[in-house]
Amino acid sequence: MGALGPWLLVLPATAVLLFILVIPVAGTLAESFSNPAGLFANYRDFFADSYNRTVMIRSFRIAFLSTLTALILGFGGAYMIANASQGVKRVLLILSVFPLLTSVVVRSFSFMAILGRNGVVNTALMKLGIISEPLEMLFTQGAVIAGLAYLFTPLMILSLVGVLENIEDDLYLAAGSLGASPISVFFQVTLPLAVPGMIVGSILVFTGSLATFVTPTLLGGEPQMTLATLLYQKAMISFDWGVANTIAAIMMATAIFCVVVLGTIASRISARRAVH
């Protein structure tokens, strides 16, 4: 096979990726620029509409808050798993990963049962006498954020567990011998060393929260329209493929931007740590 051998080996996988990923994405991007009114006419029309701008800002806000919530919950869960004994660690990891084996639709419907007017939360609050009538928790931004955080927190945990496990115990012992309190050890040792895992997890959660369709539809509905649900509406209901392709291109650009920026930050942190 000679020098062409390695290239021939990767050719089948390259062809598959080309036909199922690169060509469709390139076609979507090309369609977003194919308006007869001008190269950027679709984008100009999209951003000129105040409703579209509102939906985009809401989508970014929901994705950011979902990522922050998943980061807080995931860090606590990952820290507990990383410091548990081997037997307990296996059980906790299985429990953390188990939600990923369940359909997104099922998990979103479970939150509808929890947050509905006759759901678990309202029933408990009314029985405790805290409220006199059910709260409207569904079809709110908080419901969407809670659903997305629940959906993607396992990914955050998996991103952080390996990083926290690889922190050497000698660092904790050294910090303690120098008089550092447990809180100081956490903020000066654990948290800085966990940054790469936090960045990877944040990328997964943010891009997933921005692109997911089912959870915002079931928990947010029309009042909490996001870019993903607006894309579905334009493509499958209005059949406005120009706007749909534009929304898809904006979402792809946002995801790539997040990956590049956060990846650069992670690389610089790793390089700085290697120097020291």
N, C-alpha and C positions, 0 to 999 in steps of 0.2 A: 504493500500500500504506500510505502514511502512517506514523504512529507505530507501527503494529502490524507493520511490515515486519521489523524485526530479530527480533521475537518469533516470527514465522512461520518465519523462516529457521532458528532453533535448535529449533523444535518437533519436527521428526523425530528429531534426535539425542537430545533430552530424553526423548521417548517411548521410544526404544530403551533408554536407560539406566534409565528408570523400570521397564520390564517385565523386563529381564534382570538388573538389579542391585538396585535399591531395593526392589521388591516382594518378591523372594525373601529378601533380608536381613531386611526387616521381618517377614516371615512366620516366619523362623527365630527371631528375637528374641521374637515374640509367643508361639510355641509353647513356648519355654523358661520362660514365666511362666504357662502354662495348666494347671498341676497343680491338680486339685480340692482337694488338701490345703492349698493356700495359694499366694499369689502367688510367694513365693520358696522354695517347697518343693523344687523341683528343685535349686536351688543349695544349699540346706541339706543335702539328701541327698548331693549330690556332694561337698561339702567335709567331710561327716561321715565319709566313707569314707577310711581311711588309705591305701588303695591308690591312690585317685584323687589324693590330695594328693602321694603319692610320684611318680606319673606326671607331674603338673603341675610339680613342682620339678625333676624330671629334664629335662623338656622345656625349661624356662627355662635350666637350666644348660647343656644341649647347645647351645641357640641362642646363648647368650652366648659360650661357648668357641669355637663355630664362627665367630661374628662377629669375635672377637678374633684368631683364626688367620687368617681371610680378610683382616682389616685389616693385619696384619703382612706377610703375603705380598703382598697387593695393593698396599700402599704401596711396597714394594721394587720390584715390577714396574712400577708407574705411574711411579715416580721414574726408573727406567732408560729407560722409553719416552719420557718428557718431555724427557730430556736427550740422546736419541739424534739422529743426523742424520735428515733427512727420509726418505731411502730406507730406512734401518734402522727408523725409526719406523713406517712403513707395514707392514713385514713383521711387526714385533713386535705391532702392533695386530691384524693379521689372525690371528696365532697366539693372541692373547689371547681374541679373540672366537670363534674356531673351535669351542671346546668347546660354546658355546651353540647351535650348529647341530646338535649330536648329541643324541639322545634321552636323557632322564634315566635311563631304564632301562638303556640301553647303558653310560652312564658309571658307574652303580652296579654293574653286573655286572663292569665292568673292575676295580673295587676289590675285588670278591670274588675275582677271579683274582689280584690282587696280594697280598691279605692272607690267602688261604686256607691250609690246612695244607700243600698242595703248591704254593702260590703263589710269586710271584717273590721276596718278602721272605724267607720261610722257606727256600726253596731256596738263596738266596744266603748266608744266615747259616749254614746247615748246611755248605755247601761251603767256607766260610771257617773252619769249625771253631769258630765262636762259640757255637753251640748244638748239643746232641746229639740233640734231638728237636724237632719243629715246635711253635711257639708258638701258643696259642689267641688269635688276633687278631680273628677274625670274631665277630660277636654280642657285641661289647663297646662301651662308650661311646666309647672312642678311635676305633674303626672308624667309628662314626656321625659323630663330629666331623670326622674326616679326609675322609669322603665328602661331607659338607655343605660343608666349607671348599673342597674341590675344585670342588664344584658351583657355588658362588656367588662365588668369588674373581674371575672375569671381570667380574661386576657391580661389585665394589669397584674393580677397575682402571679400568673405564670412568668411574666416578664421580670418580676422583682425577686421571686424566690431564689433563682439561681444566683443573682447578684448578691443578695444578702447572705446566702450560704457560703459564698467564696470570701467573705470578709474574715480575715484571720483573727483568731481569738487573742493572739499576742497583742494586737492593736488595742483591744479592750483592756487587757491587763496593763499595758503600758500607760494608757490614759488614766486608768484607776490608780496606778502607783504614783502618778504625778499629781494626784489630788482632784482629778476631774469628777464632778458629780454625775450620776446616771443621765441627767438631762443634758449636761455638757457633752458627755460621750455621744449621746444620740445626735446632737446637732453638729458636733465637730468631727465625728468619725463615721457614724452609720449613715447619716443623711448625705454627706458629700460623696461617699463611695457608692451610694445607691443611685446616683444621678443617671448613669447610663441606662439602667433598667427602667427608671422613671420616664426617660425620654422615649425609649422604645415602646413602653406601654402607652404613653400619651399619644404617640403617633397612631397606634392601632385603635385606641378608643376614639380619638378625635375624628379620624377619617371614617371609621365605622359609624359613628354617631351622625356624621354629616351625610353619609350615603344611604343609611338604612331607611326603609320605606314602611315596613309593617308596623313597627312600634309607634311612630308619630301618627300614623293613620288611625290606629285603634285607640290610642290614649289621648291624642290631641285633636284629631278630626279637623274639620274645616277651620275652626278658630285658631288652631296652632299649625297652620300650613308651613311646611318646610320646603327646601329646595327639592328634596327627593319626592315629596308628594305633589309638588307643583309640576315637576317633570312628568310624573305619571299622568297628571290631569291634562297637560298640554299634548302629550303623545297619544294617550289612549282614549281620551274623551273629546278634546277639542281638535285632535289631529293636526295640531300646529307644530309640525316637525321642525320648522326653523327655530322657534323659541325653545323647543325641547332639546335640540342639538346645542343651542347656546347655553342652556342650563347645565347640560352634561359637560360641556367644555369648561365652564366655570368651576364645576365641582372637581373635575380632573386637575385643573390648574391649581386649585386650592390644596388638594391632596399632595400634589407634587411639591408645592411651595413648602408645606409643613414638613414633608420628609426631608427636603434639602436643608431647610433652616435648622431643624432639630438635629438632623444627622451631622451637620457642620458643628453645631454646639457640642455634640457628644464626641466628635473627633478631636476638637480642640481640648476638651476636658481630659480625654485619654492621653493626648500628646503632652499636655502640661503635667499630668501625673507621672508619665514615663520619665520626663526630664527631672522631676523631683525625686 
